Amino acid sequence: MQSIKELYRIGLGPSSSHTMGPKFAAERFLAAHPNAASFRVHLFESMGATGKGHLTDWAILQVLGDEKTEIVWRPEDKLPDHPNGMLFEALDADGNVIADYTVYSVGGGALREPGTQGEATAPVYGLTTMASIMKHCSDSGLTYWEYVEHCEGPEIWDFLKEVWTVMSASIENGLSNQGVLPGSIGLRRQAWNYLKKSKLAGKVLQQTGLVTAYALAVSEENAGGGTIVTAPTCGSCGIVPAVLRYLQEQHDATETDILRALATAALFGNVIKHNGSISGAEVGCQGEVGSACSMAAAAATQLLGGSIKQIEYAAEMGLEHHLGLTCDPVDGLVQIPCIERNACAATRAISLAEMTLFSDGSHHIPFDEVVAVMTKTGHDLPSLYRETSTGGLAVAYADRKSCGGCTACGS
């Protein structure tokens, strides 16, 4: 299992799979073929279907150049290993293909070449299931964050400090920025409004108001192309920071507390990524928002003093209760339902942590089994519910828009 540095990636939104990944792939291809006269890039299935809304072409052209690069959209065509397939071609002056490169963007900014399990980085974790990690921690008296430090080395804390700095900045930027987000929907930023209203609300409503404001802030920054941290993806980047920011304020958590919670969250996200998927195009939004809710619930339970069993239970529920969640972004943008979904999952993560603390951590369905079920459920979902914008809310919005926004006919 890879380092958590491969899970938390700092970069520009709006999509880790459709923006970050293609940019990294373009940089890799350009470095290998710097003298090519021109380039042609084929984008398949989900990448071809929602790439325009996710700024895939913009990300690639920033690297390869507008004037010398042709983007070929192929949403109806599939490559065998993953829905986010890309074929890069280098051309000579006569337009002949002199080199090509097939690669998949598998979520969280990670790339996978055909016939491989992922990016060629050395594994850091010998244990790859939560059951084996729990047993090791229990037998050794370790916490999850101590296990992370043992595997990653003490330098991991400098990395996580940078992660938290960027997460915090994305909250602050999102709370101060106002106006309409870019794209065809005309969606207005709401984080500032939620923050102001939560200050006026009573104690009962303040938790929901503040957590919502923080989650919206980060998600709106992502939708606007701002700098965020994948946690584990761009589309779900608001959940973990919102939960940690709220608990930091309410419980006077120190920076060390926050960094340890981030380490714990990443460990659970890493297990999901290694044994399942965090790609909306592969398994639907359960792999993105579900995984992020699981991570945030684990982090929150640790911050509130939970045991390793209680932390695992909270993480299990965070994923379990998002099983089957579809990825159907309106107009291919990471806005509807993505932004509100981050806020809903953040509030749920805190509720799950609190619920878990009332228990002893015992439960019937272990975390690893839920990861396996999530993966199978995702593969069983029709492609129209896996980030192609050809089903669900995306179609409902498009149909209503095409008939002038009328809802009276009910058709």
N, C-alpha and C positions, 0 to 999 in steps of 0.2 A: 504494500500500500504506500502511495506516494506521500511526500511531505504536505503538510497543510498549507505550505506556501503556494502549492498548485491549486488550492481551493479558494483562498482569499487572494484575489488579484485586483490590483488597483488600476483603474482605467476609466475610459469614457463610455457612457451609456449610448444608446438605450438597451443594447442586448449583448450579453456575453457570447452567445452562440452565433448571432447574426451580424455583430459589429466587431467585437474584440477578436473572435476566432478568425474571421476572414482577413482582418488586418494583419494578424500574426502570420497567417498563411501567405499573404501577399509579400510581406517582408522577407519571409523565408525563400520564396520563389525568386524575388528580385535579387537577393544576395547570391543565389545560385546561377542566375542568368542576367548579369548586369548589362551585357552588351546586346541584348535582343533589340531588334528594330521596333517591335510592337508586341502587344499581349492580347490574348483573348481569354475570357474567364466565363465558364459555363456554371450556372447555379441551378441545382436540381431540387425537386420536390419542395420541402418546406422552405429551404433557402430561396428557391425561385418564386415561391408563392407569396411569402411575406417579407422578402428582402428589401423591397422599396420602402415599406413602412418602417423597417428596422435599420435603414441607412446602410445596408450591406454594400451597395454600389459605391456610396460615398466613401466608406472605409477602405475599399479596395483601390479606388481611384486616387485617394490621398497618397497611396504608396506607389502605385504603378504609373500614375499620370493620366489626366483626362484625355489628352490628345492622342495618346498612343495605346489606349486600352479600349477594347470592345467588351461589353457585358452582354452575355447571352442568357436570357431568362428561360428556364426549362422546368416549370412547375409540374408538368405532366410526366416527366421522365424521372426514373429512379436509379440510384446506384445501390449496390447490394448491401452495404454495411450499415448505413445510417441515413435518415431523411435529410440531413444537412450536408449533402455532398457537393464538392466543388472540383472542377477540372480546370487547371491553369495551363495555358499554352503559350509558349514563347515562339515568336515568328521572326523570320528573316526579312530582308528588305523586299523580297518578292512575295511575301505573304505565306511562305511555306512554314509548316510547323517544325521547329528544330528541337523542341523539348516539351514535355508535358509533365504534369504533377497532379495526381488525384489525392484528395485529402478530405477528411470529415471534421466538421466543427461539432464536438460532442457535448457541449455545455460548459459553462464556467470559464470560457475562453480557451479550453483545452482542444488540442488537435489530435486526430488519430489517422494514421496512414493505413491503407488496405492491408489486411492480414496481420495487424498488430493489435495489442491490447490498449494502447494509448501512447502518450509521448514517452520518448526514450530517456526517462530520468530514473536514477537509481531508487529502488524502494527504500523507505525509511522505517516502516512498521512491519515487523515480522508477523504480528497477529492481525488478522483481517476480518474477524467477526466480533460483534459486541459481546457474545457469550464468552469467547476466549479472553477478551480484554478484561471483562468483568471478573472472571476467575483469577486472572493474573493479579489484578489490582486487589482483590479480596485476599488472596493468599499472601501478597506482599505488603498489605497495609497501605497501598498507594491510593491516591485520588486520581481521577482521570487526567487532571492537568499535570500531575507529577509524572504520569506515564508518558504524556506528550513531551515533557521536558527530557525525560530519559531517552526517548527515541530521537528527538530533534536536536538536542543539545541546548545549552543555556542561551545561545544566540537567538533562539526562537522568540525570546521576550522582546528583543529590539525590533524584530519584524512585527510582532503583534502590537507593539507600541505605535509603530507607523500606521498599521491597519486602523487602530482606534483613533488616531489623529485624523485620518482621512474620513472615517465614519462620522466623527464629531463635526468636522467641517461641512460635510454634506448635509447634516441636520441643520446647522446654523445657516448655511446658504439657502437651503430649501425653505426655512422659516422666514427668511427676509425677502426672498424673491416673490414677485407677484406677476400677474398677467396671464396671457394665453400660451399654452404649450405649442410647439411647432407641430404641424401635421394637418390633416384634412378635417379632423373632428371639431376643432375649436374649443378644446377642453381647457377650462381655467384652472390655475393653481388654487388649491384650497388650504394648504398647510397653515398659512398666516392667519386665515379666518378661524380655523379650528383652535389655534393657540390662543388667540384673543378671547374667543368665547369660553374656552376652558378656564381661563383666569377668573371669569365672572360666575362660573358654575359652582354649585355646592360640592362638598367632598365626595358625594356618591357618584357624581358624573365626571369629576376631574380626572380620574384614572383613564376612563375611556377617551376623554377629550385630549389629554396630553399624549397618550400613547398613539392615538390616531394622528395627531398633529406631527409627531416625530416620524412616524412611518410614511405619511404622505410627503413630508419634506424630502426625505431621501428618494422616494420613488418618483417624485416630480423632478428632482434634480436629474435622475437617471433618464426620464422621458425627454428632458430638455437637452440631453447630451452632456451633462455635467460629469464631474469626476466622482466616482463612487467605488465601493469595494464589493466584489461579487461575494455573496453570502447565502447560498453558494453560487447564485447567478445574478445577472443584472436585474432581471425581471422580478426577483424576490429580494432585492438588496436592502429594502427598508425595514425588514422584520427584526433581524438580530440587533441592529443599532438602536431601533426604537425601544425595544424591551430593555436593553442595557442602560440606555440613557435614563429611562423612567426609574428603574430600580436604583441607579446610582444616585439620583436626586432624592428618592424616598427613603433610602436606607443608608445614606452617607457612605456608599461604597467607595473604597480607595481605587486608585488606578491599578494597583496590583490585583485587587479583587476582580476588576473588569477584565484584565488581561488573562487571568486564570479562567474566567468564564468563557472568554473567546476561544481559549485553547480547548476547553471541554466541548463547546459547540462545534468546533472544527473537527474534532475526533469523530463525533456522530455523523457530521456531514461527509466526512471522508469514507466512513463505512458504507454509507448510502451510495456514494459515487463509485466506490470500488466494486461493490456487489450488485448494484442496481444501475440507476441513472439519475442525473440531475438535469437532463435535457428535455425541455418541453416538447420538442419536435419528435422525441423518441418515446416518451411515456406520458405526455400531457403535463398539465400544471401541477399535478400531484408531486412530480419530481422536482419542481422548482419551489413553489410556495409551501407544499407539504414538507419538503426537506428543510426549508428555512424555518418553518414553525417548529419542527422537531429540534433543530439546533437551538432555537431561541428558548424553547421550553426546558431543554437540558441546562442551558446557561442560567436561566432564571432560577431553576431548582437548586443549582449549586450556590448561587448568590444568596438564596434564602436559607441555606444551611442543610440541604437535603443530603441523604446518603447516596452511595453509588447505585443502590437498587432503586431509590426514588428518582434519581436523575434518569436512569435508563427507562423507567416507567413513564415519566413525563415525555421523554423523547419518542417513545413508542406511540403514545397517544397522539402526539403532534403529527406523526406521519399517518397513523391508522385512520384518523378522522378527516383526512383529506384524500383517502383512497377514491379513485375514479374522477378526480377533479380534472376537467378538460382544459385545453389551451385553445381558446378561440378568440384571439385578439381582433377587435374591431378595426377594419381598414389596415390590418397588419401592423398596427402601432402598439407600443408597450404602454398603453394608457387605460383602455377599457377592455376587460375588467381589472387589469393588472394592478393599477394604483390603489384602488379601494381594497382589493384582495390582500395587499400587503398590510393595510391597517387592520382588517378583520383577523388575519392570522397572528398579528402581533398581540392584539388583545386576548386572543384565544391562548397563546403561549403562556401568558401570565396566569390566566385562569387554570390552565393545566398544571402549572407549577404549584399553585396554591392547593389545588385539588389533591395532587400527589402527596403533599406534605401532611394531609390528613390521614394518609394511608401508611402502611409499613413498606410500601414498594412492591408488594407481592401482586402478581397478575398472571393471567392465563396465556396470553399471546406474547412471546418475546420479540424484542426489537428486530432481530435478524429475520424472523418469519414475516414480519410486516414489510420489510425491505423486499423480500422475495415476492410477496403478494403484490406489492406496488409495481414491481417490474413486470410481472406477468399481466397485471391489469392494464398497464400502459401499452404493452405490445398487443393486447386484445382490442384496444380502442381503435375504431376506424380512423383513417388518416385525417378525415375532416375535423377531428377533435384533437389533433396533435400539431398545432401551430401552422396550419395551412390557411386559416381564415376562410374555410369553405363550409363551415358548419356552425351551429350554436349561435351565440350572441352576434358573431360577425355577420352571419346571414340574416338574422332578424333585423339588425341595424341597416344592412344594405337594402333589404326588401322595403323597409319603411321609408328609407331615404329615396328610393326609386319611385315610390308612389306619392311623393310630396309630403311625407311625414304624417299622413292621415292614419288614425287608429280607429276610426268609426266603423269601418267595414269588417274589422276583425279577421281579415284574410292575411 
